[in-house]
Amino acid sequence: MQWVKWAVFAIRGAITAKWYLCRSEYPFRKNDILKIVEKYFPDHLTFVKEMYQWKVHEPTRKELCERFLTEQLTVLELFREKTQMVEAFVRAVNQLNLS
């Protein structure tokens, strides 16, 4: 589940870097990140919540691991799709003007 860990890290890192650069604030906790996403990126909120759930919800993690053992290509394709969504989110954060 390293992919999920790094996806959440990229999401959180994009928000944290932007906020620190523009506002000298350092939001890092899950609730802070979700509030920012809800306010500035509502179209991405469901996706970001899903990534956090994949990271912390044990049954979801277990299911993904079990699926990977039997359906590697399907799970890898899912991760490719989600990677594109992470990239789109990071681009949106980078383009946000907080001035």
N, C-alpha and C positions, 0 to 999 in steps of 0.2 A: 504494500500500500504506500510505497514511497512516492508514487506519482501523486496521490491525493495530498500527501504532506507538502510536496513542492508546489502543487496548484494553490493550496491555501496560503502558503508562504508568499507566492507571487502576488496574489490578490491583496493580502495584508501589506506586503512591501510596497506595492504601488500606491495604496492609500496613504500609508505612513510617510513615504518619501514626499509625496505631493503636499501633504498637510504640514510637514516639518519645513519644507522649502517655502511655502506660501504663508504659513500662519505661525510658525515656530511652535507648533503643537505636535505632540507625539502620540496619536491614537494607536493603540496596539491591541487592546482587549477586544474580544469578539463582539461584544455589545456596541462598543464605540464604532467599530468597522461597519457593522450592520446598520447603525443609525446613519452613517455617512452615505452608505450605498443606497439606503431607502430615500434619503433626501435628494441626492445628486444623480443617482443612477438607478432609478426605479425599474427600468427595463431589465437590469441585471440582478435584481434582488433575489428572485427565485433561484437563479443559478448559484449565486454566492452562498445562499442558505444551504443549497444542496451540497456544495463542496464542504462546507463546515460539518454538515450531517455525516457525509461520507467519512470525514476525519474522526469524529468523536463518537458516533453511534455504533456500538459494538456489533449488533446484528447486521447492520448494513455492511460494515467492513468484512465480517465473516462471509456474508453472501457473495461479495465481490471476489474475495479470495477463492472461495469454492468454485465460482463460475470460471475464474481464471484457470483453474486446474483442468476443467473439462472443456471450456470454450475459449481458448486463448485468443484466437483471432477476433472473435466477437468482442471480447473485453478490450483488446488492443484498439479495435476500431472505435469503441466507445471512448476510450482515453484520447484518441486522436481528435475526435469531435469536441470533446471537452477542452482539449488543449487549444483548439481554435477559439473557443469561447473565452478561455483565460486570456489569450492574446488580444481578443477584441476588447475585453474589459480593461486590460492594462493600457491599450491605446486610448480608450475613452477617458481614463483617468489622466493620462498624459495631456490630452487635449483640453481638459477642463480648465477654464480661466477663473481663478479665485481672487483676482486683483480687485 
